Amino acid sequence: MAYRGPSAAQLRRIVLHTLAQAAPQVAGDVTVLVTGDSTMRGLNQRFRDKDAATDVLAFPLGDGLAAEEPYGDVVISYETAQRQARKFGAPLGDEMSRLLIHGTLHLCGYDHHERAQAARMHALTRRLLREVSAHA
């Protein structure tokens, strides 16, 4: 399957924009891995005890206050992103961008387990997606 999502430069720009808004003190590195459902399922099983693929996982690694210091990893399932884009009637690039913003916000401490937190996180995700889409 040929990859048709955002380029590496676009992914970098999305992460940097999200960090600038949500955690401007972060100067460290975020690694982004785009993989398939099989790998995602294995990661979800290993780290969350959930035996299913998911769309995005975030792994905080450090405070990222110094340049080149690890801040975290964001893993996106390309196959799940494709299915979700079709389901939502959205371009694949927008869905990949949304997932990357969502995962990066998790690295910044945002969560969606409680209703108020979810509303805040989803509103910020929508705003950031509009901003990065406007500058695409």
TAGIPE-V975854 format. One record per residue. RES is the residue in three letters. OMEGA is omega in degrees with one decimal (999 if undefined). Layout:
res: <RES	RES>
omega: <OMEGA	OMEGA>
This chain:
res: <MET	ALA	TYR	ARG	GLY	PRO	SER	ALA	ALA	GLN	LEU	ARG	ARG	ILE	VAL	LEU	HIS	THR	LEU	ALA	GLN	ALA	ALA	PRO	GLN	VAL	ALA	GLY	ASP	VAL	THR	VAL	LEU	VAL	THR	GLY	ASP	SER	THR	MET	ARG	GLY	LEU	ASN	GLN	ARG	PHE	ARG	ASP	LYS	ASP	ALA	ALA	THR	ASP	VAL	LEU	ALA	PHE	PRO	LEU	GLY	ASP	GLY	LEU	ALA	ALA	GLU	GLU	PRO	TYR	GLY	ASP	VAL	VAL	ILE	SER	TYR	GLU	THR	ALA	GLN	ARG	GLN	ALA	ARG	LYS	PHE	GLY	ALA	PRO	LEU	GLY	ASP	GLU	MET	SER	ARG	LEU	LEU	ILE	HIS	GLY	THR	LEU	HIS	LEU	CYS	GLY	TYR	ASP	HIS	HIS	GLU	ARG	ALA	GLN	ALA	ALA	ARG	MET	HIS	ALA	LEU	THR	ARG	ARG	LEU	LEU	ARG	GLU	VAL	SER	ALA	HIS	ALA>
omega: <-179.8	179.3	180.0	-179.6	179.0	178.4	176.9	179.2	178.0	177.8	179.2	-179.3	179.5	178.7	-177.8	179.1	179.7	178.9	-179.7	-178.7	-170.9	-178.3	-173.7	179.3	-175.8	176.0	-175.5	-173.4	170.7	176.7	178.4	176.0	173.5	-173.2	180.0	-178.2	-177.8	178.1	-179.5	178.1	178.2	178.7	-179.4	177.4	-175.6	-171.3	-177.9	-180.0	177.9	-174.7	178.9	173.0	174.7	-175.4	-176.4	174.0	177.3	-179.0	176.3	-177.9	-177.5	-178.5	174.5	-176.5	179.3	176.9	179.3	174.2	178.9	174.0	177.6	178.5	172.9	-179.3	-178.4	173.0	179.3	-179.4	178.2	177.5	178.3	179.7	-179.2	178.2	177.7	-178.5	-177.5	-176.8	-176.9	173.2	179.7	179.5	177.9	-180.0	176.5	178.5	178.8	-179.7	178.9	176.2	-179.1	179.5	179.1	176.2	174.6	177.1	-178.1	176.8	178.0	179.9	-178.5	179.5	176.6	-173.6	-178.6	177.3	-179.8	-179.8	179.7	-178.1	-178.6	177.0	178.8	177.4	179.7	179.9	-179.2	177.8	176.1	-178.6	-178.7	177.5	-179.8	-178.1	-177.5	999>
